[in-house]
């Protein structure tokens, strides 16, 4: 397959593209497994067609948003596919949010219909009070009937009964490949999350290049993810990617604590696990034999979302014999565009450019820098978003045709590998010299007591910026002054004196946003509130 010549038909519906080849070649093949059951491709397609028909009955029109407030399960898969088949635009949010957050997403998305899990219903209804656009909600899960009785000023109906009553839609909506298909929300590090607007063809492009050419996914694969389906990383790796090749996806709704991941891996025997560094580190701390047995079928582990410490990548490979493919993607580009490749993994590096994409590193003057120099990453590819909803200024600053101007600092080595140096807005100026928190964090993680850390700036008693490290400790280490002194001494033994943290603050665990990333902005604010 030529990376540069894929030309999707003008009439193109992503959900139909994901389902049709499976219905033709493997309708009885296992598509979805979860703790509540198993579904073939034919069964999934039937549910999706019923969800599509239900949306039409509820008055949803093509190109309107549908808000998905669902945990991982067959209902998420069917509602997502049904939305896309209806020509709608999926907007996915965490089913563990608070009322004020649902109020924001309902108003921002203007979604006339939502699919909501019963466990999120109370907060959702509170957030929906006064919602201007919501007309109907479909309630999923145990207790749905009782939830329907406690609705607000909109129609509500239970998923099971509603789908059973529908005649499956005869055909998907006749979408154009350039129609808007999905919203992927940014992490909201600078204000409220914004939606990156993606076309049907955007998703197919990354699937055809990253999933098929880098991961080499095949029908025999079983995928599983630590991140949940509402997060684009998992929507790709654990829904779109397996469906694109006729593989099987394994889903679980409970939080992805290391013990839970291992238990489900033991049951589902994944060949590919999409993970994040924090969970991978937690699994290393569990019993060697139980984890090794659960991972017996694995051929690849993916890591994204935050920096993967080289020591963690090496330890994981030594213990379990499986490569971790670290990579970087974004809501703006849908999924991963720079990645390590099977058989070509260099710990600490994010690897090389994925086929179908190009990347360059530029300086402040906009010119490409030489290999080894640090600059801002610009990535180009046909999966680039059209822009941000209701943010023209930010869209124009970020997107230049199919090029996305990121806020990430990188350097490229002579072999074409990319090395992450942090976010431009995270850099600290200490004693007149720029300090990259990522460099300090990587060295701190080499200390035997440090499980997690995040380095931010904090004003000292003279009003000058100094590095402060928030640290979560491994079991068996106490958060004492002696431990803090030992960690600082460890840093000073390796790093220039201005880079080493002047202060250590301990936390049981680092706070994270709803997409699993360390909430660096929260830790910055906490640092500023500390006594000098």
Secondary structure, DSSP 8 states (H G I E B T S, - for coil): --TT-----SB--HHHHHHHHHHHH-TTSEEEEETTEEEEHHHHHHHHHHHHHHHHHTT--TT-EEEEE--SSHHHHHHHHHHHHTT-EEEE--TT--HHHHHHHHHHH--SEEEEEGGGHHHHHHHHTT-SS--EEEEESTTHHHHHTT--SSEEEEHHHHHHHS---SS----BTTSEEEEEE---TTSS--EEEEEHHHHHHHIIIIIIIIS---TT-EEEESS-TTSHHHHIIIIIHHHHHT-EEE---S---HHHHHHHHHHH--SEEEE-HHHHHHHHTS-HHHHHHHTTT-SEEEE-SS---HHHHHHHHHHH---EEEEEE-TTTSSEEEE-BTTB--TT--BEE-TTEEEEEE-TTS-B--TT--EEEEEEETT--S-BTT-HHHHHHHEETTEEEEEEEEEE-TTS-EEEEEEGGG-EEETTEEE-HHHHHHHHTTSTTEEEEEEEEEE-TTS-EEEEEEEEE-TT----HHHHHHHHHHHHHHS-TTTS-SEEEE-SS--B-TTS-B-HHHHHHHHHHS--
